[in-house]
């Protein structure tokens, strides 16, 4: 079944939201390259870079559930504005310190911890805001367009960051990132949304329990969150061990770059598919499709030809984009609006909380059983989790609202 071609972008509030989020996504896509070179210049240490990345993730994980509570209590538009303001300030300070030559490693640790805190409040509020900006029949198209804009940015961003860092220095990439959050905040400020509060005066713990009850009462929610967590850990060997396989057996960095291009192109195609295809049983189709992500680690384990692995990466990450759009649309359609951000915060938390452990364990496990065996084990865990969840009766039977 094909989605209407008229487009969610015809709706003013969603158009503004999408423009702002695309701009901030482009700014954020510059950061990995710029941060790596900034830390190399300051400390010259892989450990230091890992510490800066980890502190941002830890602060995000610690505050996600509180972010969900706040986003369900206050107007989500205002929560996102405050988060954008915080992130614009932190990235602006990073830029100022780097350009002036005054930056120290502890500055980056503090500022990225604050940046992660902003993310923790922004993500649940953003998930809850999308249905307020677009009509119900265009929800899937809206989610697909948001994902498509992010995919485009994350393809263009690293190359653009390389040019900026080489020509002007990493600090200027952070200038652009800071400005992108200002644009995002301006687009949010222009939205014409209701700011009515739900009147909740319960404690934070009570609100968290209510949010957990919403998750626990829906098998399709908690089963999917468990699958996200398992899959995100299981595929970490791709990112940790893939470059080593490329270096050892495929010809080096160029081969890994080709595989990365394949993954990015596939993600775009998955977003385009989500714009058009509306399966009757969205979670069953999405969960079944994303099982194909296991093909890339299997081919890496066998050191298959580069273009075969790139094709598998395209197929796998295409299904990830497609499946994620179906997931967010189902979450929007079937979760009470007043609890949507809290449910989303549990979703985000379950999805990312074990990823650092996955990255750390990949090296340990591969040293014990070998690179190929570790890649195959990750593929098996991912595929098994997908099969188990897809065959769950509630997920298998859940149908799109008519």
C-alpha positions in Angstrom: 0.0 0.0 0.0 1.5 3.4 -1.0 1.5 6.5 1.2 -0.1 9.7 -0.1 2.2 11.8 -2.2 0.9 15.1 -0.8 3.5 15.2 1.9 3.8 16.0 5.6 5.9 19.0 4.5 2.7 20.8 3.4 1.9 21.2 7.1 3.5 24.4 8.5 4.5 23.2 12.0 6.0 20.0 10.8 7.9 21.8 8.0 9.4 24.1 10.6 10.3 21.2 12.9 11.9 19.2 10.1 13.9 22.2 8.9 15.3 22.9 12.3 16.1 19.2 13.1 17.8 18.8 9.7 20.0 21.8 10.4 21.0 20.6 13.9 21.7 17.1 12.5 24.0 18.6 9.9 25.9 20.5 12.6 26.1 17.4 14.8 27.4 15.3 11.9 30.5 17.5 11.9 31.3 16.7 15.5 32.9 13.2 15.4 35.6 14.2 13.0 36.2 17.6 14.7 36.2 16.2 18.2 38.7 13.5 17.2 41.2 16.0 15.9 40.6 18.4 18.7 41.4 15.7 21.3 44.4 14.5 19.3 45.7 18.0 19.4 45.2 18.3 23.1 46.1 14.9 24.4 47.2 12.7 21.5 45.4 9.8 23.2 42.7 7.3 22.1 41.9 6.9 25.8 41.2 10.7 26.1 38.9 10.6 23.1 37.0 7.6 24.5 36.7 9.5 27.8 35.1 12.5 26.2 32.7 10.4 24.2 31.8 8.3 27.2 31.1 11.2 29.6 28.5 12.5 27.1 26.8 9.1 26.8 26.9 8.5 30.6 25.2 11.8 31.4 22.6 11.1 28.7 21.8 7.7 30.1 21.6 9.0 33.7 19.1 11.8 32.8 17.0 10.2 30.1 14.2 9.1 32.4 14.0 12.5 34.1 14.0 14.0 30.7 10.9 11.9 29.8 9.1 13.0 33.0 9.8 16.7 32.3 8.7 16.5 28.7 5.4 15.0 29.7 4.9 17.6 32.4 5.9 20.8 30.5 5.2 21.9 27.0 7.6 19.8 24.9 8.3 22.7 22.6 9.8 24.6 25.6 11.8 21.6 26.9 13.4 21.3 23.4 14.1 25.0 23.3 15.9 24.8 26.6 17.9 21.8 25.5 18.8 23.5 22.2 19.9 26.6 24.2 22.1 24.4 26.4 23.7 22.6 23.5 24.3 25.8 21.6 26.1 27.2 24.6 28.2 24.1 25.2 29.3 23.8 21.6 29.9 27.6 21.4 32.2 27.4 24.4 34.1 24.4 22.9 34.6 26.4 19.8 35.8 29.5 21.7 38.3 27.5 23.8 39.7 25.6 20.7 40.0 28.7 18.5 41.6 30.8 21.3 44.0 28.0 22.1 42.8 27.9 25.7 41.1 24.5 25.6 42.1 21.7 28.0 40.9 18.1 28.2 38.9 18.8 31.4 37.0 21.6 29.6 35.8 19.1 26.9 34.9 16.5 29.6 32.7 19.0 31.4 31.1 20.5 28.3 30.3 17.2 26.7 28.7 16.0 30.0 26.5 19.1 29.8 25.8 18.4 26.1 24.7 14.8 26.9 22.4 16.2 29.5 20.8 18.4 26.9 20.4 15.4 24.7 18.7 13.5 27.5 15.9 16.1 27.7 15.7 16.8 24.0 15.2 13.2 22.7 12.0 12.2 24.7 10.5 15.6 24.1 11.2 15.4 20.4 9.6 12.0 20.1 6.5 13.3 21.8 6.3 16.5 19.8 6.2 15.0 16.3 2.5 13.9 16.5 1.6 17.5 17.7 2.9 19.0 14.4 1.4 16.7 11.8 -2.0 15.1 11.0 -2.4 11.4 12.0 -2.6 10.1 8.5 0.8 11.6 7.7 2.7 10.4 10.8 4.7 7.7 9.0 5.6 10.1 6.3 6.7 12.6 8.8 8.9 10.1 10.7 10.4 9.0 7.4 11.2 12.5 6.3 12.9 13.2 9.7 15.0 10.1 9.3 15.8 10.9 5.6 17.1 14.3 6.6 19.3 12.8 9.3 20.6 10.2 6.9 21.5 12.8 4.3 23.3 14.9 6.9 25.3 11.9 8.3 26.5 11.1 4.8 27.6 14.6 3.9 28.8 15.7 7.3 32.0 13.8 7.8 33.4 14.9 4.4 32.4 18.5 5.1 34.0 18.3 8.6 37.2 17.0 7.1 37.4 20.1 4.8 36.6 22.5 7.7 39.1 20.9 10.1 41.9 20.8 7.4 41.3 24.3 6.3 40.3 26.2 9.4 40.7 23.9 12.4 38.3 21.8 14.5 37.0 24.8 16.5 35.2 26.2 13.5 33.2 23.0 13.1 31.9 23.5 16.6 31.0 27.1 15.6 28.8 25.7 12.9 27.3 23.1 15.3 26.5 25.8 17.9 24.8 27.9 15.2 22.8 24.9 14.0 21.2 24.6 17.5 20.3 28.3 17.3 18.5 27.6 14.0 16.8 24.6 15.6 15.7 26.7 18.5 14.3 29.4 16.2 12.3 26.9 14.3 10.8 25.5 17.5 10.0 29.0 18.7 7.9 29.6 15.6 5.7 26.5 16.1 2.0 27.3 16.9 1.2 24.5 19.3 -0.9 24.3 22.4 1.1 24.9 25.6 -1.6 23.5 28.0 -0.2 21.5 30.8 -1.7 18.2 32.0 -1.9 19.5 35.6 0.2 16.7 37.0 1.6 17.4 40.5 2.8 13.9 41.3 6.3 13.2 42.4 9.0 12.3 39.8 9.1 8.8 41.1 5.3 8.5 40.7 5.5 9.8 37.1 8.3 7.3 36.4 6.2 4.4 37.7 3.2 5.5 35.6 5.5 5.6 32.5 6.9 2.2 33.3 3.3 0.9 33.7 2.6 2.1 30.2 5.6 0.2 28.9 4.9 -2.9 30.9 1.3 -3.1 29.9 2.2 -3.3 26.2 4.1 -6.4 25.2 4.9 -5.0 21.8 6.7 -2.1 23.6 8.8 -3.9 26.2 9.6 -6.8 23.8 10.8 -4.3 21.1 12.9 -2.4 23.6 14.6 -5.6 24.7 15.3 -6.4 21.1 16.8 -2.9 20.5 19.1 -3.3 23.4 20.3 -6.8 22.4 20.7 -5.8 18.7 22.6 -2.7 19.5 25.1 -4.7 21.6 25.2 -7.5 19.1 26.2 -5.3 16.1 29.0 -3.5 17.9 31.6 -5.9 16.4 30.8 -4.5 13.0 32.2 -1.1 14.1 35.0 -2.3 16.3 36.3 -5.3 14.2 35.2 -4.2 10.7 38.1 -1.8 10.2 40.6 -4.5 11.3 39.1 -7.0 8.8 39.3 -4.3 6.1 43.0 -3.6 6.9 44.0 -7.2 7.1 42.0 -8.8 4.3 40.2 -6.2 2.1 42.9 -3.7 1.1 42.7 -1.1 3.9 40.8 2.1 4.6 39.5 2.5 1.1 37.6 -0.8 1.4 36.1 0.2 4.7 35.1 3.6 3.2 33.3 1.8 0.4 31.4 -0.3 2.9 30.5 2.8 4.9 29.2 4.4 1.7 27.1 1.3 1.1 25.6 1.6 4.6 24.8 5.3 4.1 23.2 4.7 0.7 21.1 1.8 2.1 19.9 4.0 5.0 18.7 6.6 2.5 16.9 3.9 0.4 15.3 2.6 3.6 13.9 6.1 4.4 12.6 6.4 0.9 10.9 3.0 1.2 9.3 4.2 4.5 7.9 7.2 2.7 6.0 5.0 0.3 5.3 1.6 1.9 2.7 1.2 4.7 2.6 -2.5 5.8 -0.6 -3.6 7.5 1.5 -5.3 10.3 4.2 -2.7 10.8 6.2 -4.2 13.7 6.1 -7.7 12.3 7.4 -6.5 9.0 9.9 -4.1 10.4 11.4 -6.6 12.9 11.5 -9.4 10.3 13.2 -7.1 7.8 15.9 -5.8 10.1 17.1 -9.3 10.7 19.0 -8.8 7.4 21.5 -6.6 9.3 23.2 -9.9 10.3 24.5 -10.4 6.7 27.2 -7.8 7.0 29.0 -9.3 10.0 28.7 -12.8 8.5 30.4 -11.6 5.3 33.0 -9.7 7.2 33.8 -12.9 9.2 34.4 -14.7 5.8 36.4 -11.7 4.4 34.1 -11.7 1.4 34.7 -9.3 -1.5 34.4 -5.6 -0.5 31.4 -4.9 -2.8 29.5 -7.9 -1.4 30.0 -6.6 2.1 29.0 -3.1 1.0 25.8 -4.5 -0.6 25.0 -6.4 2.7 25.6 -3.1 4.6 23.3 -1.3 2.3 20.6 -3.9 2.7 21.1 -4.1 6.5 21.1 -0.4 7.3 18.3 0.2 4.8 16.1 -2.2 6.9 17.2 -0.4 10.0 15.9 3.0 8.7 12.7 1.4 7.4 12.1 -0.5 10.7 12.8 2.5 12.9 10.2 4.6 11.0 7.6 1.9 11.5 8.5 1.7 15.2 8.2 5.4 15.9 5.0 5.6 13.9 3.4 2.8 15.9 4.6 4.3 19.2 3.0 7.6 18.2 -0.2 6.0 17.1 -0.7 3.7 20.1 0.8 5.5 23.2 -1.3 8.0 25.1 0.0 11.5 24.3 0.3 12.4 27.9 2.8 9.5 28.6 4.5 9.4 25.2 7.8 11.1 26.3 8.1 8.9 29.3 7.6 5.7 27.2 10.1 7.2 24.7 12.7 7.7 27.5 12.5 4.1 28.5 12.9 3.2 24.8 16.0 5.4 24.4 17.5 4.1 27.6 16.9 0.4 26.8 18.4 1.0 23.4 21.7 2.6 24.4 22.4 1.7 28.0 24.4 -1.5 27.1 26.2 -0.1 24.0 29.4 1.0 25.9 29.6 -2.5 27.4 29.3 -4.0 23.9 32.2 -1.9 22.6 34.3 -2.8 25.5 33.5 -6.6 25.4 34.1 -6.9 21.7 37.8 -6.5 22.1 37.9 -9.0 25.0 35.8 -11.6 23.3 37.6 -11.3 20.0 40.9 -11.8 21.8 39.5 -15.0 23.4 37.6 -16.6 20.5 38.9 -14.7 17.4 37.6 -12.0 15.2 35.5 -14.2 12.9 33.8 -16.0 15.7 33.0 -12.8 17.5 31.4 -11.4 14.3 29.4 -14.6 13.8 28.3 -14.6 17.4 27.0 -11.0 17.2 25.1 -11.9 14.0 23.5 -14.9 15.7 22.4 -12.9 18.7 20.9 -10.2 16.5 19.1 -12.6 14.2 17.8 -14.7 17.2 16.4 -11.6 18.9 14.7 -10.5 15.8 13.1 -13.9 15.2 11.9 -14.2 18.8 10.3 -10.8 18.8 8.8 -11.0 15.3 7.1 -14.3 16.3 5.6 -12.8 19.5 1.9 -13.1 19.1 1.2 -9.4 20.0 3.7 -8.1 17.6 2.8 -10.5 14.9 -0.9 -9.6 15.1 -0.6 -5.8 15.7 -2.1 -4.0 12.8 -2.0 -0.4 11.6 -5.1 1.6 12.8 -7.6 2.0 10.0 
